[in-house]
């Protein structure tokens, strides 16, 4: 049976709600492997953003920076992950976390 496509609030992943996120689980995102042609640090940031609520993301980013990862990693077109976030209307808490940890746009 094919499930009907979800829209709006129905698209929220239950895995990110009402669930405990240990430091180990948050740090596990640092081990994700990027597909060929995608910078590893950009891939990790994108996966964390898509998987975590702002609270978990705010815990993840310091681990990311402490691990020596590049918070200002750029795609081939020069776009940073912060540039990507600024295109999303509900990303304000994530943008604040990134900026508080040294992230810049490609225009900075």
N, CA, C and O atoms as a printed pandas DataFrame, in Angstrom:
     atom_number atom_name residue_name chain_id  residue_number  x_coord  y_coord  z_coord
0              1         N          UNK        A               1    0.839   -1.177    0.000
1              2        CA          UNK        A               1    0.000    0.000    0.000
2              3         C          UNK        A               1    0.888    1.246    0.000
3              4         O          UNK        A               1    1.791    1.361    0.828
4              5         N          UNK        A               2    0.643    2.157   -0.901
5              6        CA          UNK        A               2    1.421    3.389   -0.998
6              7         C          UNK        A               2    0.810    4.431   -0.074
7              8         O          UNK        A               2   -0.394    4.690   -0.101
8              9         N          UNK        A               3    1.675    5.020    0.744
9             10        CA          UNK        A               3    1.226    6.031    1.696
10            11         C          UNK        A               3    1.099    7.376    1.000
11            12         O          UNK        A               3    1.935    7.733    0.171
12            13         N          UNK        A               4    0.053    8.122    1.338
13            14        CA          UNK        A               4   -0.160    9.439    0.759
14            15         C          UNK        A               4    0.954   10.388    1.199
15            16         O          UNK        A               4    1.410   10.330    2.341
16            17         N          UNK        A               5    1.390   11.265    0.287
17            18        CA          UNK        A               5    2.454   12.217    0.598
18            19         C          UNK        A               5    2.005   13.167    1.703
19            20         O          UNK        A               5    0.900   13.709    1.666
20            21         N          UNK        A               6    2.877   13.358    2.679
21            22        CA          UNK        A               6    2.567   14.226    3.811
22            23         C          UNK        A               6    2.999   15.653    3.506
23            24         O          UNK        A               6    3.991   15.886    2.816
24            25         N          UNK        A               7    2.234   16.599    4.032
25            26        CA          UNK        A               7    2.559   18.005    3.833
26            27         C          UNK        A               7    2.493   18.736    5.165
27            28         O          UNK        A               7    1.904   18.249    6.130
28            29         N          UNK        A               8    3.107   19.910    5.201
29            30        CA          UNK        A               8    3.042   20.768    6.377
30            31         C          UNK        A               8    3.469   20.099    7.659
31            32         O          UNK        A               8    4.492   19.415    7.705
32            33         N          UNK        A               9    2.679   20.297    8.709
33            34        CA          UNK        A               9    3.030   19.782   10.031
34            35         C          UNK        A               9    3.075   18.266   10.075
35            36         O          UNK        A               9    3.704   17.699   10.968
36            37         N          UNK        A              10    2.428   17.599    9.137
37            38        CA          UNK        A              10    2.439   16.136    9.100
38            39         C          UNK        A              10    3.797   15.580    8.682
39            40         O          UNK        A              10    4.077   14.398    8.882
40            41         N          UNK        A              11    4.650   16.444    8.094
41            42        CA          UNK        A              11    5.966   16.004    7.639
42            43         C          UNK        A              11    6.978   15.912    8.769
43            44         O          UNK        A              11    8.079   15.407    8.555
44            45         N          UNK        A              12    6.648   16.378    9.951
45            46        CA          UNK        A              12    7.566   16.355   11.086
46            47         C          UNK        A              12    7.943   14.914   11.404
47            48         O          UNK        A              12    7.081   14.043   11.529
48            49         N          UNK        A              13    9.222   14.682   11.531
49            50        CA          UNK        A              13    9.702   13.337   11.837
50            51         C          UNK        A              13    9.527   13.056   13.319
51            52         O          UNK        A              13   10.038   13.809   14.149
52            53         N          UNK        A              14    8.813   11.982   13.675
53            54        CA          UNK        A              14    8.629   11.684   15.085
54            55         C          UNK        A              14    9.939   11.404   15.812
55            56         O          UNK        A              14   10.006   11.544   17.033
56            57         N          UNK        A              15   10.969   11.016   15.090
57            58        CA          UNK        A              15   12.253   10.695   15.717
58            59         C          UNK        A              15   12.889   11.924   16.365
59            60         O          UNK        A              15   13.746   11.780   17.237
60            61         N          UNK        A              16   12.491   13.118   15.961
61            62        CA          UNK        A              16   13.086   14.327   16.519
62            63         C          UNK        A              16   12.255   14.924   17.644
63            64         O          UNK        A              16   12.643   15.937   18.228
64            65         N          UNK        A              17   11.143   14.324   17.950
65            66        CA          UNK        A              17   10.243   14.847   18.983
66            67         C          UNK        A              17   10.214   13.914   20.186
67            68         O          UNK        A              17   10.228   12.691   20.045
68            69         N          UNK        A              18   10.175   14.517   21.373
69            70        CA          UNK        A              18   10.009   13.753   22.615
70            71         C          UNK        A              18   10.974   12.584   22.725
71            72         O          UNK        A              18   10.582   11.477   23.096
72            73         N          UNK        A              19   12.204   12.829   22.410
73            74        CA          UNK        A              19   13.189   11.756   22.404
74            75         C          UNK        A              19   14.477   12.250   23.046
75            76         O          UNK        A              19   14.852   13.412   22.890
76            77         N          UNK        A              20   15.150   11.366   23.767
77            78        CA          UNK        A              20   16.420   11.718   24.395
78            79         C          UNK        A              20   17.549   11.679   23.368
79            80         O          UNK        A              20   17.663   10.728   22.595
80            81         N          UNK        A              21   18.374   12.709   23.367
81            82        CA          UNK        A              21   19.544   12.769   22.499
82            83         C          UNK        A              21   20.776   12.841   23.396
83            84         O          UNK        A              21   21.107   13.906   23.918
84            85         N          UNK        A              22   21.445   11.723   23.573
85            86        CA          UNK        A              22   22.676   11.695   24.362
86            87         C          UNK        A              22   23.785   12.403   23.587
87            88         O          UNK        A              22   23.676   12.607   22.378
88            89         N          UNK        A              23   24.853   12.776   24.297
89            90        CA          UNK        A              23   26.000   13.377   23.616
90            91         C          UNK        A              23   26.553   12.431   22.563
91            92         O          UNK        A              23   26.980   12.874   21.497
92            93         N          UNK        A              24   26.550   11.142   22.845
93            94        CA          UNK        A              24   27.071   10.160   21.893
94            95         C          UNK        A              24   26.238   10.157   20.614
95            96         O          UNK        A              24   26.779   10.076   19.512
96            97         N          UNK        A              25   24.928   10.244   20.769
97            98        CA          UNK        A              25   24.055   10.258   19.592
98            99         C          UNK        A              25   24.284   11.524   18.774
99           100         O          UNK        A              25   24.346   11.473   17.546
100          101         N          UNK        A              26   24.408   12.655   19.453
101          102        CA          UNK        A              26   24.657   13.922   18.767
102          103         C          UNK        A              26   26.002   13.866   18.045
103          104         O          UNK        A              26   26.100   14.259   16.882
104          105         N          UNK        A              27   27.036   13.380   18.729
105          106        CA          UNK        A              27   28.381   13.306   18.140
106          107         C          UNK        A              27   28.461   12.308   16.994
107          108         O          UNK        A              27   29.338   12.430   16.139
108          109         N          UNK        A              28   27.574   11.334   16.954
109          110        CA          UNK        A              28   27.600   10.322   15.895
110          111         C          UNK        A              28   27.461   10.952   14.511
111          112         O          UNK        A              28   27.903   10.368   13.522
112          113         N          UNK        A              29   26.856   12.127   14.428
113          114        CA          UNK        A              29   26.715   12.797   13.141
114          115         C          UNK        A              29   28.072   13.193   12.561
115          116         O          UNK        A              29   28.201   13.371   11.350
116          117         N          UNK        A              30   29.077   13.332   13.414
117          118        CA          UNK        A              30   30.420   13.678   12.934
118          119         C          UNK        A              30   31.024   12.563   12.089
119          120         O          UNK        A              30   31.956   12.799   11.321
120          121         N          UNK        A              31   30.497   11.353   12.228
121          122        CA          UNK        A              31   31.040   10.197   11.513
122          123         C          UNK        A              31   30.340    9.913   10.193
123          124         O          UNK        A              31   30.696    8.957    9.505
124          125         N          UNK        A              32   29.355   10.719    9.825
125          126        CA          UNK        A              32   28.627   10.477    8.580
126          127         C          UNK        A              32   29.543   10.679    7.379
127          128         O          UNK        A              32   30.374   11.587    7.360
128          129         N          UNK        A              33   29.380    9.829    6.389
129          130        CA          UNK        A              33   30.170    9.943    5.163
130          131         C          UNK        A              33   29.353   10.645    4.090
131          132         O          UNK        A              33   28.169   10.366    3.903
132          133         N          UNK        A              34   30.004   11.550    3.398
133          134        CA          UNK        A              34   29.335   12.329    2.358
134          135         C          UNK        A              34   29.338   11.583    1.033
135          136         O          UNK        A              34   30.262   10.822    0.745
136          137         N          UNK        A              35   28.307   11.802    0.230
137          138        CA          UNK        A              35   28.328   11.232   -1.114
138          139         C          UNK        A              35   29.424   11.907   -1.939
139          140         O          UNK        A              35   29.843   13.025   -1.639
140          141         N          UNK        A              36   29.866   11.232   -2.950
141          142        CA          UNK        A              36   30.929   11.763   -3.805
142          143         C          UNK        A              36   30.512   13.113   -4.386
143          144         O          UNK        A              36   29.390   13.276   -4.865
144          145         N          UNK        A              37   31.416   14.061   -4.336
145          146        CA          UNK        A              37   31.157   15.381   -4.885
146          147         C          UNK        A              37   30.600   16.383   -3.885
147          148         O          UNK        A              37   30.436   17.558   -4.213
148          149         N          UNK        A              38   30.309   15.934   -2.673
149          150        CA          UNK        A              38   29.796   16.828   -1.629
150          151         C          UNK        A              38   30.839   16.935   -0.526
151          152         O          UNK        A              38   31.306   15.914   -0.023
152          153         N          UNK        A              39   31.215   18.159   -0.137
153          154        CA          UNK        A              39   32.178   18.303    0.959
154          155         C          UNK        A              39   31.642   17.635    2.231
155          156         O          UNK        A              39   30.475   17.804    2.584
156          157         N          UNK        A              40   32.489   16.891    2.897
157          158        CA          UNK        A              40   32.079   16.121    4.075
158          159         C          UNK        A              40   31.474   17.012    5.157
159          160         O          UNK        A              40   30.445   16.663    5.737
160          161         N          UNK        A              41   32.097   18.153    5.436
161          162        CA          UNK        A              41   31.592   19.025    6.495
162          163         C          UNK        A              41   30.219   19.603    6.142
163          164         O          UNK        A              41   29.361   19.735    7.015
164          165         N          UNK        A              42   30.010   19.943    4.881
165          166        CA          UNK        A              42   28.712   20.457    4.436
166          167         C          UNK        A              42   27.643   19.379    4.605
167          168         O          UNK        A              42   26.540   19.656    5.077
168          169         N          UNK        A              43   27.978   18.160    4.219
169          170        CA          UNK        A              43   27.042   17.036    4.332
170          171         C          UNK        A              43   26.647   16.800    5.790
171          172         O          UNK        A              43   25.471   16.602    6.093
172          173         N          UNK        A              44   27.622   16.822    6.681
173          174        CA          UNK        A              44   27.359   16.597    8.105
174          175         C          UNK        A              44   26.452   17.699    8.658
175          176         O          UNK        A              44   25.503   17.409    9.387
176          177         N          UNK        A              45   26.733   18.952    8.319
177          178        CA          UNK        A              45   25.896   20.059    8.789
178          179         C          UNK        A              45   24.462   19.922    8.284
179          180         O          UNK        A              45   23.505   20.138    9.028
180          181         N          UNK        A              46   24.331   19.563    7.021
181          182        CA          UNK        A              46   22.996   19.431    6.426
182          183         C          UNK        A              46   22.210   18.296    7.074
183          184         O          UNK        A              46   21.023   18.449    7.364
184          185         N          UNK        A              47   22.859   17.167    7.300
185          186        CA          UNK        A              47   22.188   16.028    7.937
186          187         C          UNK        A              47   21.772   16.373    9.364
187          188         O          UNK        A              47   20.674   16.022    9.796
188          189         N          UNK        A              48   22.646   17.059   10.092
189          190        CA          UNK        A              48   22.317   17.449   11.464
190          191         C          UNK        A              48   21.138   18.415   11.470
191          192         O          UNK        A              48   20.228   18.273   12.287
192          193         N          UNK        A              49   21.144   19.388   10.577
193          194        CA          UNK        A              49   20.051   20.359   10.478
194          195         C          UNK        A              49   18.725   19.658   10.186
195          196         O          UNK        A              49   17.701   19.980   10.790
196          197         N          UNK        A              50   18.747   18.722    9.281
197          198        CA          UNK        A              50   17.519   18.018    8.901
198          199         C          UNK        A              50   17.029   17.056    9.980
199          200         O          UNK        A              50   15.842   16.735   10.029
200          201         N          UNK        A              51   17.914   16.604   10.827
201          202        CA          UNK        A              51   17.568   15.568   11.803
202          203         C          UNK        A              51   17.324   16.082   13.211
203          204         O          UNK        A              51   16.689   15.401   14.017
204          205         N          UNK        A              52   17.816   17.263   13.515
205          206        CA          UNK        A              52   17.787   17.753   14.894
206          207         C          UNK        A              52   16.897   18.976   15.045
207          208         O          UNK        A              52   16.770   19.805   14.143
208          209         N          UNK        A              53   16.293   19.055   16.208
209          210        CA          UNK        A              53   15.606   20.280   16.603
210          211         C          UNK        A              53   16.671   21.291   17.024
211          212         O          UNK        A              53   17.814   20.904   17.270
212          213         N          UNK        A              54   16.324   22.575   17.113
213          214        CA          UNK        A              54   17.329   23.575   17.485
214          215         C          UNK        A              54   18.103   23.239   18.759
215          216         O          UNK        A              54   19.299   23.518   18.843
216          217         N          UNK        A              55   17.442   22.650   19.741
217          218        CA          UNK        A              55   18.123   22.303   20.995
218          219         C          UNK        A              55   19.272   21.323   20.753
219          220         O          UNK        A              55   20.377   21.524   21.257
220          221         N          UNK        A              56   19.015   20.271   19.991
221          222        CA          UNK        A              56   20.068   19.296   19.704
222          223         C          UNK        A              56   21.137   19.905   18.792
223          224         O          UNK        A              56   22.329   19.653   18.966
224          225         N          UNK        A              57   20.696   20.710   17.819
225          226        CA          UNK        A              57   21.631   21.344   16.892
226          227         C          UNK        A              57   22.584   22.268   17.649
227          228         O          UNK        A              57   23.769   22.345   17.326
228          229         N          UNK        A              58   22.058   22.971   18.660
229          230        CA          UNK        A              58   22.908   23.878   19.445
230          231         C          UNK        A              58   23.926   23.111   20.278
231          232         O          UNK        A              58   24.970   23.661   20.628
232          233         N          UNK        A              59   23.647   21.873   20.596
233          234        CA          UNK        A              59   24.624   21.025   21.287
234          235         C          UNK        A              59   25.617   20.435   20.292
235          236         O          UNK        A              59   26.785   20.235   20.624
236          237         N          UNK        A              60   25.161   20.156   19.079
237          238        CA          UNK        A              60   26.007   19.525   18.069
238          239         C          UNK        A              60   27.103   20.459   17.541
239          240         O          UNK        A              60   28.257   20.051   17.410
240          241         N          UNK        A              61   26.746   21.690   17.244
241          242        CA          UNK        A              61   27.687   22.605   16.583
242          243         C          UNK        A              61   28.983   22.805   17.375
243          244         O          UNK        A              61   30.048   22.795   16.758
244          245         N          UNK        A              62   28.963   22.985   18.692
245          246        CA          UNK        A              62   30.248   23.072   19.409
246          247         C          UNK        A              62   31.097   21.803   19.256
247          248         O          UNK        A              62   32.320   21.895   19.152
248          249         N          UNK        A              63   30.471   20.630   19.240
249          250        CA          UNK        A              63   31.221   19.385   19.005
250          251         C          UNK        A              63   31.844   19.414   17.610
251          252         O          UNK        A              63   32.987   18.996   17.424
252          253         N          UNK        A              64   31.090   19.906   16.640
253          254        CA          UNK        A              64   31.541   20.008   15.252
254          255         C          UNK        A              64   32.787   20.892   15.169
255          256         O          UNK        A              64   33.785   20.521   14.551
256          257         N          UNK        A              65   32.715   22.058   15.798
257          258        CA          UNK        A              65   33.832   23.014   15.773
258          259         C          UNK        A              65   35.035   22.456   16.536
259          260         O          UNK        A              65   36.169   22.554   16.066
260          261         N          UNK        A              66   34.787   21.869   17.719
261          262        CA          UNK        A              66   35.875   21.301   18.529
262          263         C          UNK        A              66   36.595   20.166   17.803
263          264         O          UNK        A              66   37.777   19.921   18.044
264          265         N          UNK        A              67   35.882   19.481   16.920
265          266        CA          UNK        A              67   36.478   18.379   16.161
266          267         C          UNK        A              67   37.322   18.891   14.996
267          268         O          UNK        A              67   37.879   18.100   14.234
268          269         N          UNK        A              68   37.416   20.224   14.858
269          270        CA          UNK        A              68   38.227   20.798   13.791
270          271         C          UNK        A              68   37.528   20.831   12.447
271          272         O          UNK        A              68   38.175   20.990   11.412
272          273         N          UNK        A              69   36.217   20.683   12.456
273          274        CA          UNK        A              69   35.456   20.709   11.210
274          275         C          UNK        A              69   35.272   22.157   10.763
275          276         O          UNK        A              69   35.363   23.077   11.577
276          277         N          UNK        A              70   35.015   22.357    9.482
277          278        CA          UNK        A              70   34.918   23.692    8.891
278          279         C          UNK        A              70   33.469   24.165    8.861
279          280         O          UNK        A              70   32.682   23.708    8.032
280          281         N          UNK        A              71   33.115   25.079    9.761
281          282        CA          UNK        A              71   31.747   25.585    9.829
282          283         C          UNK        A              71   31.425   26.491    8.640
283          284         O          UNK        A              71   30.255   26.764    8.368
284          285         N          UNK        A              72   32.456   26.957    7.932
285          286        CA          UNK        A              72   32.269   27.815    6.763
286          287         C          UNK        A              72   32.595   27.097    5.457
287          288         O          UNK        A              72   32.953   27.730    4.464
288          289         N          UNK        A              73   32.468   25.780    5.467
289          290        CA          UNK        A              73   32.731   24.990    4.270
290          291         C          UNK        A              73   31.842   25.486    3.126
291          292         O          UNK        A              73   30.693   25.871    3.337
292          293         N          UNK        A              74   32.397   25.468    1.913
293          294        CA          UNK        A              74   31.650   25.965    0.754
294          295         C          UNK        A              74   31.454   24.867   -0.283
295          296         O          UNK        A              74   32.284   23.972   -0.444
296          297         N          UNK        A              75   30.328   24.968   -0.977
297          298        CA          UNK        A              75   30.084   24.110   -2.129
298          299         C          UNK        A              75   30.872   24.679   -3.305
299          300         O          UNK        A              75   31.471   25.749   -3.198
300          301         N          UNK        A              76   30.870   23.966   -4.416
301          302        CA          UNK        A              76   31.604   24.435   -5.598
302          303         C          UNK        A              76   31.134   25.809   -6.057
303          304         O          UNK        A              76   31.921   26.581   -6.605
304          305         N          UNK        A              77   29.857   26.122   -5.839
305          306        CA          UNK        A              77   29.320   27.417   -6.266
306          307         C          UNK        A              77   29.620   28.543   -5.273
307          308         O          UNK        A              77   29.204   29.683   -5.483
308          309         N          UNK        A              78   30.341   28.227   -4.190
309          310        CA          UNK        A              78   30.725   29.223   -3.197
310          311         C          UNK        A              78   29.736   29.389   -2.059
311          312         O          UNK        A              78   29.972   30.180   -1.145
312          313         N          UNK        A              79   28.627   28.655   -2.101
313          314        CA          UNK        A              79   27.600   28.759   -1.060
314          315         C          UNK        A              79   28.052   28.075    0.221
315          316         O          UNK        A              79   28.501   26.929    0.203
316          317         N          UNK        A              80   27.926   28.798    1.345
317          318        CA          UNK        A              80   28.204   28.202    2.651
318          319         C          UNK        A              80   26.923   27.561    3.176
319          320         O          UNK        A              80   25.843   27.759    2.619
320          321         N          UNK        A              81   27.059   26.791    4.253
321          322        CA          UNK        A              81   25.865   26.192    4.837
322          323         C          UNK        A              81   24.964   27.274    5.423
323          324         O          UNK        A              81   23.742   27.130    5.408
324          325         N          UNK        A              82   25.546   28.349    5.937
325          326        CA          UNK        A              82   24.742   29.455    6.458
326          327         C          UNK        A              82   23.924   30.093    5.335
327          328         O          UNK        A              82   22.776   30.479    5.555
328          329         N          UNK        A              83   24.495   30.208    4.144
329          330        CA          UNK        A              83   23.730   30.696    2.987
330          331         C          UNK        A              83   22.513   29.798    2.750
331          332         O          UNK        A              83   21.410   30.282    2.496
332          333         N          UNK        A              84   22.731   28.497    2.837
333          334        CA          UNK        A              84   21.653   27.520    2.645
334          335         C          UNK        A              84   20.556   27.731    3.690
335          336         O          UNK        A              84   19.372   27.749    3.352
336          337         N          UNK        A              85   20.942   27.890    4.951
337          338        CA          UNK        A              85   19.959   28.074    6.021
338          339         C          UNK        A              85   19.136   29.344    5.830
339          340         O          UNK        A              85   17.939   29.361    6.119
340          341         N          UNK        A              86   19.763   30.388    5.352
341          342        CA          UNK        A              86   19.073   31.670    5.210
342          343         C          UNK        A              86   17.967   31.620    4.161
343          344         O          UNK        A              86   17.169   32.553    4.068
344          345         N          UNK        A              87   17.905   30.566    3.381
345          346        CA          UNK        A              87   16.835   30.392    2.397
346          347         C          UNK        A              87   15.590   29.770    3.034
347          348         O          UNK        A              87   14.536   29.724    2.401
348          349         N          UNK        A              88   15.697   29.298    4.263
349          350        CA          UNK        A              88   14.601   28.613    4.943
350          351         C          UNK        A              88   13.937   29.560    5.933
351          352         O          UNK        A              88   14.608   30.123    6.798
352          353         N          UNK        A              89   12.652   29.737    5.817
353          354        CA          UNK        A              89   11.953   30.727    6.639
354          355         C          UNK        A              89   11.882   30.376    8.115
355          356         O          UNK        A              89   11.713   31.273    8.942
356          357         N          UNK        A              90   12.004   29.101    8.475
357          358        CA          UNK        A              90   11.915   28.708    9.886
358          359         C          UNK        A              90   13.276   28.324   10.474
359          360         O          UNK        A              90   13.345   27.629   11.488
360          361         N          UNK        A              91   14.342   28.773    9.839
361          362        CA          UNK        A              91   15.685   28.373   10.269
362          363         C          UNK        A              91   16.342   29.350   11.235
363          364         O          UNK        A              91   17.515   29.176   11.569
364          365         N          UNK        A              92   15.630   30.364   11.692
365          366        CA          UNK        A              92   16.240   31.399   12.542
366          367         C          UNK        A              92   17.006   30.840   13.742
367          368         O          UNK        A              92   18.115   31.307   14.003
368          369         N          UNK        A              93   16.472   29.860   14.489
369          370        CA          UNK        A              93   17.244   29.357   15.633
370          371         C          UNK        A              93   18.535   28.658   15.204
371          372         O          UNK        A              93   19.542   28.725   15.908
372          373         N          UNK        A              94   18.503   27.997   14.061
373          374        CA          UNK        A              94   19.686   27.308   13.548
374          375         C          UNK        A              94   20.718   28.325   13.067
375          376         O          UNK        A              94   21.919   28.149   13.275
376          377         N          UNK        A              95   20.248   29.377   12.430
377          378        CA          UNK        A              95   21.134   30.445   11.955
378          379         C          UNK        A              95   21.857   31.090   13.137
379          380         O          UNK        A              95   23.061   31.339   13.080
380          381         N          UNK        A              96   21.114   31.354   14.200
381          382        CA          UNK        A              96   21.707   31.967   15.395
382          383         C          UNK        A              96   22.808   31.081   15.974
383          384         O          UNK        A              96   23.876   31.575   16.337
384          385         N          UNK        A              97   22.554   29.784   16.061
385          386        CA          UNK        A              97   23.558   28.837   16.573
386          387         C          UNK        A              97   24.800   28.873   15.694
387          388         O          UNK        A              97   25.922   28.930   16.197
388          389         N          UNK        A              98   24.599   28.839   14.389
389          390        CA          UNK        A              98   25.735   28.852   13.460
390          391         C          UNK        A              98   26.542   30.146   13.616
391          392         O          UNK        A              98   27.768   30.104   13.711
392          393         N          UNK        A              99   25.863   31.280   13.643
393          394        CA          UNK        A              99   26.556   32.565   13.764
394          395         C          UNK        A              99   27.287   32.689   15.096
395          396         O          UNK        A              99   28.385   33.242   15.152
396          397         N          UNK        A             100   26.688   32.183   16.159
397          398        CA          UNK        A             100   27.333   32.233   17.475
398          399         C          UNK        A             100   28.591   31.377   17.537
399          400         O          UNK        A             100   29.408   31.528   18.445
400          401         N          UNK        A             101   28.742   30.483   16.574
401          402        CA          UNK        A             101   29.912   29.607   16.540
402          403         C          UNK        A             101   30.842   29.928   15.373
403          404         O          UNK        A             101   31.674   29.104   14.993
404          405         N          UNK        A             102   30.699   31.128   14.805
405          406        CA          UNK        A             102   31.643   31.602   13.805
406          407         C          UNK        A             102   31.253   31.425   12.358
407          408         O          UNK        A             102   32.069   31.687   11.473
408          409         N          UNK        A             103   30.032   30.988   12.080
409          410        CA          UNK        A             103   29.620   30.797   10.686
410          411         C          UNK        A             103   29.402   32.139   10.003
411          412         O          UNK        A             103   28.944   33.106   10.612
412          413         N          UNK        A             104   29.744   32.166    8.721
413          414        CA          UNK        A             104   29.575   33.366    7.913
414          415         C          UNK        A             104   28.920   32.996    6.598
415          416         O          UNK        A             104   28.976   31.846    6.161
416          417         N          UNK        A             105   28.297   33.988    5.971
417          418        CA          UNK        A             105   27.758   33.768    4.632
418          419         C          UNK        A             105   28.885   33.975    3.629
419          420         O          UNK        A             105   29.952   34.481    3.974
420          421         N          UNK        A             106   28.642   33.584    2.402
421          422        CA          UNK        A             106   29.664   33.761    1.367
422          423         C          UNK        A             106   29.877   35.241    1.067
423          424         O          UNK        A             106   30.892   35.612    0.478
424          425         N          UNK        A             107   28.937   36.081    1.464
425          426        CA          UNK        A             107   29.031   37.527    1.237
426          427         C          UNK        A             107   29.767   38.250    2.357
427          428         O          UNK        A             107   30.056   39.439    2.230
428          429         N          UNK        A             108   30.076   37.557    3.452
429          430        CA          UNK        A             108   30.720   38.195    4.623
430          431         C          UNK        A             108   32.160   38.543    4.355
431          432         O          UNK        A             108   32.838   39.082    5.230
